[in-house]
Every structure is written in C-alpha cells, then in structure tokens.
Amino acid sequence: MSSRAQARGVDVGADTRPAVTVLSGFWPAVTFAAARALLAADPSLLLVRHDIREVRDGAVRRVVRTGSGVLEDERVTLVHGCGACTLREDVLPTLVRLAGAHPGRDIVLVLPEALEPEALATACAHCLVDGAPVTEAVRFDSYVTVVDAAGLMAGLTSTDDLSRRGLHAADSDHRAVADVVARQIEYADTVVLWGHSTADTFETARLAVLLDRLAPWAAHFAVVESTVDCTGLADRLRHTGRHRPETPAVLARGIEGYALGVHEPVPDCGVVSTVFRARRPFHPERLHRALGAVTAPALRSRGHLWLASQPDTVVAWEAAGAGLSMGSLGPWLAALPDDRWNDASDLRKLAAAMEWDPYYGDRHTHLVTIGVGLDAADLHRFLTACLLTDAELAAGEEAWRGWPDPFAGVLAPRSDR
C-alpha cells in the first residue's frame, strides 16, 4: 500500500479485487504516454483501451495488452452505436472478465478522448454485468486525467463541436470540445500536466494554476516527458485510494454541500477563480441580456442558480469555450411536500438545513467562474445587477411566474454524461 493511501486511512491492501486506474484525456498521445509509463513500471498490468472511431457504425476495437505483448485485439459489434453503449456492452464486461481470468493483476483503463470519466462512473453505479455490480469484481482506485500542456488552452477556448472533429459518439452527440475538456479535468481525482507550454515557462506555470482552480479537489502533478520517472509516476497514480464513488456529479455538488471551486479573486499567474453566491433569484430577462458579458471573460463557469420565473427548479449552469449550457437539476427542497424529502440524500438535506431561510428555503445561487485576466469585481457587479430588486422581490412568486421568460422550455433535466 502506498504511503499516500496510508495517510488517507485507505486499507487497499486488504481488498483483493483488482484495482482499476482510469486514464482519460482529450489528447491521446499524452494519455498513452502515461499508460506506457505505468506499464513500464509494472509489466504485469493489464492495459485496456477502446478505439471508438467506428462506434456510430456499431463497432469498436478493443485492445488488451501487458508489458509482454498484446493479449486481445478484437473488433466488437455493439447492439447500439453510442458511447454509453460502449461502456455498458463492452468496457464494463471486459473489466469483469479480465478480473476473473487474471486474478491479482491490476488494470489500467484508457478511455477514448471524447469519453468523459463521469459517464464511466455513472455506468458503474447503474449497470450490472451478469446480474452483479461491476464493483464486486474490481475496485476503481483512481480517475486520472492527463492534460497536454501544449494543447490545454486551445481545448478550453475551442468553439468546435465534437462532430466537427469526427469524435462524436452518436448522431445525437452535440457536445462541445471545450465542455469535454473541462469535464474530464473536473471529474478527476488526479490531474497530470504533461509536457510544457510552447510559449515559455511562465505559461506552463499559468497552466498549472489554471488546472488547480478547475479541479481544486484533485491531486496535481507535472511531468516532463523527457525525464519521466516511470516508477515515481506509478507511485503517484496507482493504489492511492483517491476515488470516492459517493461524491455527487460535479454540477450537483453545490446543492449537496460540497465545494464547487475556490474564491481566489487575486490573480495568480493571471488566473482568477471567483465564487458568486446570492439568496435572491435572477430576473430572467436581465440575466438573458447579460449572458454574453457574464460568460465571455470566463474559461469555465459552473454551478446552479435560482431563476425567479421558474422558482421551483434548481437550474444547472456550465459555460466553456464561449458556449453556455443550462438545464434542470430537479426541484428545490422548499418546493417539495414533506413526504418527498426522503427522495433527497442526507447530505443535501443537511446542506439545506444549515442555510435554510424562512422566506427562500434552500433556494440560492452558487456559481464559480475561472478565467485568465478575469475581473472578479466586474463579474460580481454584472451578476448582482441581474438579481431581483426589492420591489420585484416583494411582488412574490405568482407575479414572477408570469414574467416573460427567455429560458422557458429550454431547461431540460440534466442527465449524467
């Protein structure tokens, strides 16, 4: 057991299930470089990766190898052609099968570049293999995202959809590149900055700060490929016990009482992270008019808000690459009858109780915005100006519901990706 796992009180040594280290990242070259380093440190590892370039035609290519060579190289036909189908129909069954065929050998799972690690975690929580949970056969030890220092800023500022690059997992997959890059970083419990910026050492330092602001809950490491220590990297990435499957989805963490980010309004290498919280709801038209001013300065913005015209709904918010996505995270507890409170987690009920307001209940706004050169004071002024005034607040919910609402009909329920 590693010293880091011991420090966290994680008794991974007593668990006989094979440990799975999940590697994700939008840049296959550096993700595979990290995988090769782990394999060099421990040739007995089972390295699993899927090529999903043909997934829309109902097929994927699965490769399993060790340090000694390739064990499997197969083209697999899927019943349905999509990313979720790949997880359900081949990735998870493969992990269970390998755990049974090679007991005692750990697994490194390399995700395709457009697959988000949160989707894998969701599949593990809800999908059975041969009637049993996947976690009966394997233990997911750590979710690692490997980031290419030379490509990070281009990825976070991209305005491309995955389809434009031929990376969409289904015809209905309209995800943006910037969203995928941000989500891969945010979900990770370990983030590796691989290589260095093509600009200068200051820019590389800026990237490290940016990653820390994007995922302040993760462990962060930097690797220079020309001097990579395979054994040292393996010690940092494997058998850490960092993954916590009970942690909520990133956008839901705010209502569950978890941190959504850090408030660091003073620039560090130019990077600013600012937290905006408010108990008053947003005016729908004023917020809609301000969307450009609010999202343009940001590399990433995430969280949830309270919209006056839809006072029962927790509105999810995430922005990246000049794009904005909004949806529903379900109802506020204040909007539910008492007998429905049992549907909420204990953590959510505790978080609501700690900040319960006689008038607002648990309704509130909690947004985190991260950017380079971002003026936190200006952003807060823009957002504050979109909140209801005293007179509007006094009008009450029935009046709010009748206001013109540019967001009407667009807040579809958010599903795990």
Sine and cosine of phi, psi and omega as CSV:
sin_phi,cos_phi,sin_psi,cos_psi,sin_omega,cos_omega
0.00,0.00,0.70,-0.71,-0.03,-1.00
-0.94,0.34,0.40,-0.92,0.02,-1.00
-0.89,0.46,-0.53,0.85,0.00,-1.00
-0.93,0.38,-0.64,0.77,0.05,-1.00
-0.91,0.41,-0.62,0.78,0.04,-1.00
-0.89,0.46,-0.66,0.75,-0.02,-1.00
-0.88,0.47,-0.50,0.87,0.01,-1.00
-1.00,0.01,-0.02,1.00,-0.01,-1.00
0.96,0.28,0.46,0.89,-0.03,-1.00
-0.99,-0.11,0.92,-0.40,-0.03,-1.00
-1.00,0.00,0.93,0.38,-0.02,-1.00
-0.94,0.33,-0.36,0.93,-0.02,-1.00
-0.92,0.40,-0.45,0.89,-0.01,-1.00
-0.99,0.12,-0.09,1.00,-0.03,-1.00
-0.99,-0.14,0.88,-0.48,-0.07,-1.00
-1.00,0.01,-0.10,1.00,0.04,-1.00
-0.92,0.38,0.59,-0.81,0.10,-0.99
-0.86,0.52,0.67,-0.74,0.02,-1.00
-1.00,0.05,0.72,-0.69,0.02,-1.00
-0.95,-0.31,0.83,-0.56,0.15,-0.99
-0.97,-0.23,0.87,-0.50,-0.04,-1.00
-0.99,-0.12,0.84,-0.54,0.05,-1.00
-0.96,-0.29,0.83,-0.56,0.09,-1.00
-0.78,-0.63,0.20,-0.98,0.01,-1.00
0.36,-0.93,0.50,-0.87,-0.08,-1.00
-0.99,0.12,-0.10,0.99,-0.07,-1.00
-0.87,-0.49,0.99,-0.13,-0.12,-0.99
-0.83,0.55,-0.56,0.83,-0.06,-1.00
-0.87,0.50,-0.71,0.71,-0.04,-1.00
-0.98,0.17,-0.51,0.86,0.07,-1.00
-0.90,0.44,-0.70,0.71,0.03,-1.00
-0.93,0.38,-0.55,0.84,0.05,-1.00
-0.89,0.46,-0.67,0.74,0.05,-1.00
-0.91,0.42,-0.66,0.75,0.03,-1.00
-0.88,0.47,-0.68,0.73,0.01,-1.00
-0.90,0.44,-0.59,0.81,0.03,-1.00
-0.90,0.43,-0.66,0.75,0.04,-1.00
-0.91,0.42,-0.62,0.78,0.01,-1.00
-0.93,0.37,-0.58,0.82,0.04,-1.00
-0.92,0.40,-0.57,0.82,0.00,-1.00
-0.96,0.27,-0.48,0.88,-0.01,-1.00
-0.57,-0.82,1.00,-0.01,-0.06,-1.00
-0.89,0.46,-0.25,0.97,-0.01,-1.00
-0.99,0.17,-0.17,0.99,0.02,-1.00
-0.86,0.51,0.54,-0.84,0.15,-0.99
-0.99,-0.13,0.91,-0.42,-0.02,-1.00
-0.99,-0.17,0.86,-0.50,-0.08,-1.00
-0.87,-0.49,0.77,-0.64,0.09,-1.00
-0.58,-0.81,0.45,-0.89,-0.01,-1.00
-0.83,-0.56,0.75,-0.67,0.13,-0.99
-0.99,-0.11,0.90,-0.44,-0.10,-1.00
-0.95,-0.32,0.38,0.92,-0.02,-1.00
-0.89,0.45,-0.39,0.92,0.03,-1.00
-0.97,-0.26,0.27,0.96,-0.11,-0.99
-0.89,0.46,-0.55,0.84,-0.01,-1.00
-0.94,0.35,-0.28,0.96,0.09,-1.00
-0.99,-0.11,0.11,0.99,0.08,-1.00
1.00,0.06,0.42,0.91,0.00,-1.00
-0.57,-0.82,0.49,-0.87,0.13,-0.99
-0.70,-0.71,0.36,-0.93,0.09,-1.00
-0.95,-0.32,0.83,-0.56,0.01,-1.00
-0.96,-0.30,0.77,-0.64,0.04,-1.00
-0.83,-0.56,0.79,-0.62,0.09,-1.00
-0.84,-0.54,0.78,-0.63,-0.01,-1.00
-0.59,-0.81,0.27,-0.96,0.15,-0.99
-0.84,-0.55,-0.12,-0.99,0.06,-1.00
-0.92,0.39,-0.28,0.96,-0.03,-1.00
-1.00,-0.03,-0.29,0.96,0.00,-1.00
0.50,-0.86,-0.11,-0.99,-0.07,-1.00
-0.99,0.11,0.79,-0.61,0.07,-1.00
-1.00,-0.04,-0.59,0.81,-0.02,-1.00
-0.61,-0.80,0.62,-0.78,0.14,-0.99
-0.51,-0.86,1.00,-0.06,-0.16,-0.99
-0.76,-0.65,0.55,-0.84,0.16,-0.99
-1.00,-0.10,0.86,-0.50,-0.13,-0.99
-0.95,-0.33,0.75,-0.66,0.05,-1.00
-1.00,0.01,0.75,-0.66,0.01,-1.00
-0.98,-0.21,0.47,-0.88,0.07,-1.00
-0.93,0.36,-0.65,0.76,0.05,-1.00
-0.80,-0.60,0.58,-0.82,-0.05,-1.00
-0.99,-0.15,1.00,-0.08,0.07,-1.00
-0.29,-0.96,0.20,-0.98,-0.02,-1.00
-0.90,0.43,-0.68,0.73,0.01,-1.00
-0.89,0.45,-0.59,0.81,0.03,-1.00
-0.91,0.42,-0.61,0.79,0.01,-1.00
-0.87,0.49,-0.70,0.71,0.03,-1.00
-0.88,0.47,-0.76,0.66,-0.11,-0.99
-0.94,0.34,-0.67,0.74,-0.17,-0.99
-1.00,-0.03,-0.35,0.94,-0.02,-1.00
-0.70,-0.72,-0.71,0.71,-0.09,-1.00
-0.87,0.49,-0.81,0.58,-0.04,-1.00
-0.91,0.41,-0.71,0.70,0.08,-1.00
-0.86,0.51,-0.57,0.82,0.02,-1.00
-0.90,0.43,-0.67,0.74,0.03,-1.00
-0.88,0.48,-0.69,0.72,-0.01,-1.00
-0.91,0.42,-0.69,0.73,-0.01,-1.00
-0.89,0.45,-0.70,0.72,-0.01,-1.00
-0.91,0.42,-0.60,0.80,0.02,-1.00
-0.89,0.46,-0.59,0.80,0.03,-1.00
-0.97,0.25,-0.59,0.81,-0.05,-1.00
-0.99,0.16,-0.43,0.90,-0.04,-1.00
-0.74,-0.67,0.91,0.41,-0.05,-1.00
-0.87,0.49,0.62,-0.78,0.03,-1.00
1.00,0.07,-0.05,1.00,0.00,-1.00
-0.95,-0.31,0.84,-0.54,-0.02,-1.00
-0.95,0.31,0.27,-0.96,-0.11,-0.99
-0.81,-0.59,0.66,-0.75,0.19,-0.98
-0.92,-0.39,0.89,-0.46,-0.01,-1.00
-0.97,-0.23,0.89,-0.46,0.01,-1.00
-0.99,-0.15,0.91,-0.42,-0.01,-1.00
-0.99,0.17,0.55,-0.83,0.13,-0.99
-0.86,0.52,0.43,-0.90,-0.16,-0.99
-0.88,0.48,-0.45,0.89,-0.04,-1.00
-0.99,-0.13,0.07,1.00,0.00,-1.00
-1.00,-0.05,0.72,-0.69,-0.04,-1.00
-1.00,-0.07,0.72,-0.70,-0.06,-1.00
-0.87,0.49,-0.49,0.87,0.03,-1.00
-0.89,0.45,-0.52,0.85,0.05,-1.00
-0.91,0.42,-0.62,0.78,0.05,-1.00
-0.91,0.42,-0.71,0.70,0.00,-1.00
-0.88,0.48,-0.62,0.78,0.03,-1.00
-0.91,0.42,-0.68,0.73,0.02,-1.00
-0.88,0.47,-0.64,0.77,0.02,-1.00
-0.89,0.45,-0.56,0.83,-0.04,-1.00
-0.97,0.23,-0.40,0.92,-0.15,-0.99
-0.87,-0.49,-0.29,0.96,-0.09,-1.00
-0.98,-0.22,0.67,-0.74,0.07,-1.00
-0.98,-0.21,0.52,-0.85,0.12,-0.99
-0.87,-0.49,0.88,-0.48,-0.07,-1.00
0.81,0.58,0.61,0.79,0.09,-1.00
0.99,0.15,0.08,1.00,-0.04,-1.00
-0.77,-0.64,0.47,-0.88,0.06,-1.00
-0.89,0.46,0.55,-0.84,0.02,-1.00
-0.86,0.51,-0.56,0.83,-0.08,-1.00
-0.95,0.31,-0.09,1.00,0.16,-0.99
-0.96,0.28,-0.41,0.91,-0.06,-1.00
-0.98,-0.17,-0.57,0.82,-0.06,-1.00
-0.71,-0.70,0.34,-0.94,0.05,-1.00
-0.90,-0.44,0.86,-0.51,0.03,-1.00
-0.99,0.15,0.96,-0.27,-0.15,-0.99
-0.99,0.11,-0.68,0.73,-0.07,-1.00
-0.38,-0.92,0.60,-0.80,0.12,-0.99
-0.96,-0.29,0.92,-0.38,-0.09,-1.00
-0.93,-0.37,0.77,-0.63,0.12,-0.99
-0.94,-0.35,0.80,-0.60,-0.01,-1.00
-0.98,-0.22,0.81,-0.58,-0.11,-0.99
-0.91,-0.41,0.77,-0.64,0.05,-1.00
-0.99,0.16,0.91,-0.42,-0.04,-1.00
-0.86,0.51,-0.55,0.83,-0.03,-1.00
-0.97,0.25,-0.28,0.96,-0.09,-1.00
-0.88,-0.48,-0.07,1.00,-0.12,-0.99
-0.87,0.50,-0.78,0.62,-0.07,-1.00
-0.90,0.44,-0.62,0.78,0.04,-1.00
-0.90,0.43,-0.59,0.81,0.02,-1.00
-0.93,0.36,-0.68,0.73,-0.04,-1.00
-0.95,0.30,-0.38,0.92,-0.02,-1.00
-0.97,-0.24,0.02,1.00,-0.02,-1.00
-0.89,0.45,0.60,-0.80,0.11,-0.99
-0.96,-0.28,0.16,0.99,0.00,-1.00
-0.98,0.21,0.53,-0.85,0.28,-0.96
-1.00,0.04,0.35,-0.94,0.05,-1.00
-0.86,0.52,-0.57,0.82,-0.04,-1.00
-0.88,0.47,-0.54,0.84,0.00,-1.00
-0.91,0.42,-0.44,0.90,0.01,-1.00
-0.98,-0.21,0.10,1.00,0.01,-1.00
0.94,0.33,0.43,0.90,-0.07,-1.00
-0.94,-0.33,0.05,1.00,-0.03,-1.00
-0.93,0.36,0.62,-0.78,-0.08,-1.00
-1.00,0.08,-0.22,0.98,0.02,-1.00
-0.33,-0.94,0.29,-0.96,0.01,-1.00
-0.88,0.47,-0.42,0.91,0.00,-1.00
-1.00,0.00,0.08,1.00,-0.04,-1.00
-1.00,0.09,0.98,-0.21,-0.04,-1.00
-0.94,-0.34,0.40,0.91,-0.01,-1.00
-0.91,0.42,0.51,-0.86,0.04,-1.00
-1.00,-0.05,0.51,-0.86,0.02,-1.00
-0.83,0.55,-0.74,0.68,-0.05,-1.00
-0.87,0.50,-0.63,0.77,0.03,-1.00
-0.89,0.46,-0.70,0.71,-0.03,-1.00
-0.90,0.44,-0.71,0.70,0.01,-1.00
-0.86,0.51,-0.74,0.68,-0.02,-1.00
-0.90,0.44,-0.69,0.72,-0.04,-1.00
-0.92,0.39,-0.59,0.80,0.04,-1.00
-0.88,0.48,-0.64,0.77,0.02,-1.00
-0.94,0.34,-0.71,0.70,-0.11,-0.99
-0.91,0.42,-0.58,0.81,-0.07,-1.00
-0.98,0.19,-0.35,0.94,-0.12,-0.99
-0.91,0.41,0.55,-0.84,0.20,-0.98
-1.00,-0.10,-0.16,0.99,0.07,-1.00
-0.62,-0.78,0.77,-0.64,0.00,-1.00
-0.85,-0.53,0.78,-0.62,0.01,-1.00
-0.91,-0.41,0.87,-0.50,0.11,-0.99
-1.00,0.01,0.92,-0.40,-0.14,-0.99
-0.98,-0.22,0.82,-0.57,0.05,-1.00
1.00,0.09,-0.42,-0.91,-0.04,-1.00
-0.59,-0.81,0.32,-0.95,0.00,-1.00
-0.91,0.41,0.51,-0.86,0.06,-1.00
-0.97,0.24,-0.14,0.99,-0.02,-1.00
-1.00,0.08,-0.98,0.21,-0.04,-1.00
-0.32,-0.95,-0.01,-1.00,-0.05,-1.00
-0.92,0.39,-0.53,0.85,0.03,-1.00
-0.89,0.46,-0.67,0.75,0.00,-1.00
-0.91,0.42,-0.60,0.80,0.05,-1.00
-0.90,0.44,-0.66,0.75,0.06,-1.00
-0.89,0.45,-0.62,0.79,0.04,-1.00
-0.89,0.46,-0.65,0.76,0.01,-1.00
-0.89,0.46,-0.63,0.78,0.02,-1.00
-0.89,0.45,-0.67,0.74,0.04,-1.00
-0.90,0.43,-0.68,0.73,-0.01,-1.00
-0.86,0.51,-0.72,0.70,0.01,-1.00
-0.89,0.46,-0.62,0.78,0.03,-1.00
-0.91,0.42,-0.58,0.82,0.05,-1.00
-0.96,0.28,-0.57,0.82,0.01,-1.00
-0.93,0.36,-0.58,0.81,-0.03,-1.00
-0.68,-0.73,0.95,0.32,-0.05,-1.00
-0.93,0.37,-0.24,0.97,0.01,-1.00
-1.00,0.08,-0.12,0.99,-0.10,-1.00
-0.99,-0.11,0.34,-0.94,0.21,-0.98
-0.99,0.12,0.67,-0.74,-0.09,-1.00
-0.86,-0.52,0.71,-0.71,0.04,-1.00
-0.68,-0.73,0.51,-0.86,0.08,-1.00
-0.91,-0.42,0.65,-0.76,-0.03,-1.00
-0.77,-0.64,0.78,-0.63,0.15,-0.99
-0.98,-0.18,0.91,-0.42,-0.20,-0.98
-0.86,0.51,-0.57,0.82,-0.06,-1.00
-0.92,0.38,-0.34,0.94,-0.03,-1.00
-0.82,-0.58,0.43,0.90,-0.08,-1.00
-0.90,0.43,0.73,-0.68,0.08,-1.00
-0.99,-0.16,0.97,-0.23,-0.12,-0.99
-0.87,0.49,-0.70,0.72,-0.01,-1.00
-0.92,0.40,-0.66,0.75,0.02,-1.00
-0.91,0.42,-0.63,0.77,0.03,-1.00
-0.91,0.41,-0.68,0.73,0.02,-1.00
-0.87,0.49,-0.62,0.78,0.01,-1.00
-0.90,0.43,-0.50,0.87,-0.01,-1.00
-0.99,0.11,-0.42,0.91,-0.12,-0.99
-0.96,-0.27,-0.41,0.91,-0.09,-1.00
-0.94,-0.34,0.49,-0.87,0.03,-1.00
0.81,0.59,0.70,0.72,0.02,-1.00
-0.99,-0.14,-0.37,0.93,-0.05,-1.00
0.90,0.43,0.44,0.90,-0.09,-1.00
-0.98,0.21,-0.45,0.89,-0.09,-1.00
-0.94,0.33,0.74,-0.67,0.05,-1.00
-0.85,-0.52,0.99,-0.13,-0.09,-1.00
-0.90,0.44,-0.34,0.94,-0.02,-1.00
-0.98,0.19,-0.17,0.99,0.00,-1.00
-0.91,0.41,0.75,-0.66,-0.05,-1.00
-0.91,0.41,0.27,-0.96,0.13,-0.99
-0.83,0.56,0.50,-0.86,-0.17,-0.99
-0.81,0.59,-0.76,0.65,-0.08,-1.00
-0.94,0.35,-0.36,0.93,0.00,-1.00
-1.00,-0.02,-0.06,1.00,-0.10,-0.99
-0.91,0.41,-0.55,0.83,-0.03,-1.00
-0.88,0.47,-0.68,0.74,-0.02,-1.00
-0.98,0.19,-0.20,0.98,0.05,-1.00
-1.00,-0.09,0.06,1.00,0.05,-1.00
1.00,0.00,0.11,0.99,0.04,-1.00
-1.00,0.00,0.34,-0.94,0.09,-1.00
-0.95,0.31,0.62,-0.78,0.08,-1.00
-0.99,-0.15,-0.24,0.97,-0.04,-1.00
0.18,-0.98,-0.13,-0.99,-0.01,-1.00
-0.90,-0.45,0.51,-0.86,0.06,-1.00
-0.99,-0.12,0.99,-0.17,0.02,-1.00
-0.77,-0.64,0.96,0.27,-0.10,-1.00
-0.96,0.30,-0.27,0.96,0.06,-1.00
-0.99,0.11,0.82,-0.58,-0.09,-1.00
-0.87,0.49,0.67,-0.74,0.15,-0.99
-0.85,-0.52,0.94,-0.35,-0.15,-0.99
0.84,0.55,0.47,0.88,0.00,-1.00
1.00,0.02,-0.14,0.99,-0.06,-1.00
-1.00,0.04,0.75,-0.67,0.02,-1.00
-0.82,-0.57,0.66,-0.75,0.13,-0.99
-0.78,-0.63,0.81,-0.59,-0.06,-1.00
-0.73,-0.68,0.63,-0.77,0.00,-1.00
-0.95,-0.30,0.77,-0.63,0.05,-1.00
-0.90,-0.44,0.82,-0.57,0.04,-1.00
-0.77,-0.63,0.60,-0.80,0.01,-1.00
-0.45,-0.89,0.53,-0.85,0.07,-1.00
-1.00,-0.08,-0.40,0.92,0.05,-1.00
-0.98,0.19,0.48,-0.88,0.05,-1.00
-0.98,0.18,0.28,-0.96,0.09,-1.00
-0.99,0.11,0.59,-0.81,0.16,-0.99
-0.98,0.21,0.81,-0.59,-0.14,-0.99
-0.87,0.49,-0.70,0.72,-0.06,-1.00
-0.95,0.31,-0.65,0.76,0.00,-1.00
-0.92,0.40,-0.64,0.77,0.04,-1.00
-0.90,0.44,-0.67,0.74,-0.01,-1.00
-0.88,0.47,-0.68,0.74,0.02,-1.00
-0.91,0.40,-0.46,0.89,-0.07,-1.00
-1.00,-0.03,-0.01,1.00,-0.11,-0.99
-0.82,0.57,-0.70,0.71,-0.01,-1.00
-0.88,0.48,-0.71,0.71,-0.02,-1.00
-0.92,0.40,-0.51,0.86,-0.04,-1.00
-0.99,0.17,-0.61,0.79,-0.09,-1.00
-1.00,-0.05,-0.47,0.88,-0.11,-0.99
-0.85,0.53,-0.67,0.74,-0.06,-1.00
-0.97,0.23,-0.12,0.99,-0.17,-0.99
-0.99,-0.14,0.61,-0.79,0.25,-0.97
-0.99,0.12,-0.54,0.84,0.00,-1.00
-0.45,-0.89,0.67,-0.75,0.10,-1.00
-0.62,-0.78,0.66,-0.75,-0.06,-1.00
-0.44,-0.90,0.37,-0.93,0.07,-1.00
0.60,-0.80,-0.49,-0.87,0.00,-1.00
-0.58,-0.81,0.35,-0.94,-0.03,-1.00
-0.57,-0.82,0.22,-0.98,0.04,-1.00
-0.92,-0.38,0.86,-0.50,-0.03,-1.00
-0.95,-0.30,0.83,-0.56,-0.12,-0.99
-0.84,0.53,-0.63,0.78,-0.06,-1.00
-0.96,0.29,-0.25,0.97,0.06,-1.00
-0.73,-0.68,0.91,0.40,-0.22,-0.98
-0.94,0.35,-0.19,0.98,-0.02,-1.00
-1.00,-0.02,-0.18,0.98,-0.21,-0.98
-0.95,-0.31,0.74,-0.67,0.18,-0.98
-0.98,0.19,0.91,-0.42,-0.08,-1.00
-1.00,-0.08,0.88,-0.48,0.07,-1.00
-0.97,0.23,0.57,-0.82,-0.05,-1.00
-0.65,-0.76,0.80,-0.61,0.17,-0.98
-0.48,-0.88,0.68,-0.73,-0.03,-1.00
-0.71,-0.70,0.62,-0.79,0.08,-1.00
-0.27,-0.96,0.54,-0.84,0.06,-1.00
0.85,0.52,0.59,0.80,0.00,-1.00
0.93,0.36,0.14,0.99,0.06,-1.00
-0.95,-0.31,0.43,-0.90,0.00,-1.00
-0.74,-0.67,0.70,-0.71,0.06,-1.00
-0.82,-0.58,0.74,-0.67,0.04,-1.00
-0.76,-0.64,0.54,-0.84,0.00,-1.00
-0.33,-0.95,-0.15,-0.99,-0.03,-1.00
-0.96,-0.29,0.73,-0.68,0.14,-0.99
-0.98,-0.18,0.26,0.97,-0.01,-1.00
0.99,-0.16,-0.14,-0.99,-0.07,-1.00
-0.99,0.10,0.42,-0.91,0.22,-0.98
-0.93,0.37,0.50,-0.86,0.05,-1.00
-0.88,0.48,-0.55,0.83,0.00,-1.00
-0.89,0.45,-0.34,0.94,-0.01,-1.00
-1.00,-0.03,-0.04,1.00,-0.07,-1.00
-0.98,-0.21,0.57,-0.82,0.18,-0.98
-0.91,0.41,0.39,-0.92,-0.09,-1.00
-0.82,0.57,-0.61,0.79,-0.07,-1.00
-0.95,0.33,-0.19,0.98,0.05,-1.00
-1.00,-0.03,-0.13,0.99,-0.02,-1.00
-0.91,0.42,-0.41,0.91,0.02,-1.00
-0.91,0.41,-0.28,0.96,0.04,-1.00
-0.95,0.30,-0.35,0.93,-0.04,-1.00
-1.00,0.04,0.44,-0.90,0.03,-1.00
-0.94,0.34,0.35,-0.94,0.05,-1.00
-0.88,0.47,-0.61,0.79,0.00,-1.00
-0.90,0.43,-0.64,0.77,0.00,-1.00
-0.92,0.39,-0.67,0.75,0.02,-1.00
-0.90,0.44,-0.61,0.79,0.03,-1.00
-0.92,0.39,-0.69,0.72,0.02,-1.00
-0.88,0.47,-0.65,0.76,0.02,-1.00
-0.92,0.40,-0.66,0.75,-0.03,-1.00
-0.91,0.42,-0.58,0.82,-0.05,-1.00
-0.92,0.39,-0.46,0.89,-0.05,-1.00
-0.84,-0.54,0.37,0.93,-0.07,-1.00
-0.90,0.44,0.71,-0.70,0.01,-1.00
-0.91,-0.42,0.70,-0.71,-0.04,-1.00
-0.84,0.55,-0.48,0.88,-0.05,-1.00
-0.99,-0.14,-0.74,0.68,-0.09,-1.00
-1.00,0.07,-0.37,0.93,-0.15,-0.99
0.94,0.35,-0.74,-0.67,0.02,-1.00
-1.00,-0.09,0.09,1.00,-0.05,-1.00
-0.93,0.36,0.72,-0.70,0.03,-1.00
-0.15,-0.99,0.15,-0.99,0.08,-1.00
-0.91,-0.41,0.67,-0.74,0.02,-1.00
-0.60,-0.80,0.97,-0.24,-0.04,-1.00
-0.82,-0.57,0.62,-0.78,0.10,-1.00
-0.86,-0.51,0.75,-0.66,-0.01,-1.00
-0.81,-0.59,0.72,-0.69,-0.06,-1.00
-0.80,-0.60,0.72,-0.69,0.01,-1.00
-0.29,-0.96,0.13,-0.99,0.07,-1.00
-0.96,-0.28,0.83,-0.55,-0.05,-1.00
0.97,0.25,0.27,0.96,-0.02,-1.00
-0.95,0.31,0.71,-0.70,0.08,-1.00
-1.00,-0.10,0.98,-0.21,-0.09,-1.00
-0.89,0.45,-0.62,0.79,-0.02,-1.00
-0.90,0.43,-0.68,0.73,0.04,-1.00
-0.88,0.47,-0.69,0.73,-0.01,-1.00
-0.88,0.48,-0.70,0.71,0.01,-1.00
-0.89,0.45,-0.60,0.80,0.03,-1.00
-0.91,0.42,-0.68,0.73,0.04,-1.00
-0.86,0.51,-0.74,0.67,-0.05,-1.00
-0.93,0.38,-0.66,0.75,0.00,-1.00
-0.89,0.46,-0.61,0.80,0.01,-1.00
-0.92,0.40,-0.30,0.95,0.01,-1.00
-1.00,0.01,-0.14,0.99,0.02,-1.00
-0.97,0.24,0.32,-0.95,0.02,-1.00
-0.91,0.41,0.60,-0.80,0.13,-0.99
-0.98,0.20,0.13,-0.99,0.03,-1.00
-0.85,0.52,-0.69,0.72,-0.03,-1.00
-0.91,0.42,-0.66,0.75,0.02,-1.00
-0.92,0.39,-0.63,0.78,0.02,-1.00
-0.89,0.46,-0.64,0.77,-0.03,-1.00
-0.93,0.38,-0.35,0.94,-0.01,-1.00
-0.90,0.43,-0.47,0.88,0.09,-1.00
1.00,0.01,0.22,-0.98,-0.13,-0.99
-0.89,0.46,-0.62,0.78,-0.04,-1.00
-0.88,0.47,-0.62,0.79,0.06,-1.00
-0.93,0.36,-0.66,0.75,-0.02,-1.00
-0.86,0.52,-0.66,0.75,-0.06,-1.00
-0.89,0.45,-0.38,0.93,-0.02,-1.00
-1.00,-0.04,-0.04,1.00,0.00,-1.00
-0.95,0.32,0.49,-0.87,0.15,-0.99
-0.83,0.56,0.72,-0.69,-0.11,-0.99
-0.76,-0.65,0.97,-0.23,0.04,-1.00
-0.89,0.45,-0.28,0.96,-0.04,-1.00
-1.00,-0.10,0.04,1.00,-0.04,-1.00
-0.88,0.47,0.76,-0.66,0.06,-1.00
0.99,0.17,0.00,1.00,-0.05,-1.00
-0.94,-0.33,-0.09,1.00,-0.07,-1.00
-1.00,-0.06,0.94,0.34,0.03,-1.00
-0.93,0.36,0.47,-0.88,0.04,-1.00
-0.84,0.54,0.68,-0.73,0.05,-1.00
-0.99,0.13,0.78,-0.62,0.10,-0.99
-0.96,-0.30,0.39,-0.92,0.05,-1.00
-0.92,0.39,0.66,-0.75,-0.10,-0.99
-0.99,0.11,0.00,0.00,0.00,0.00
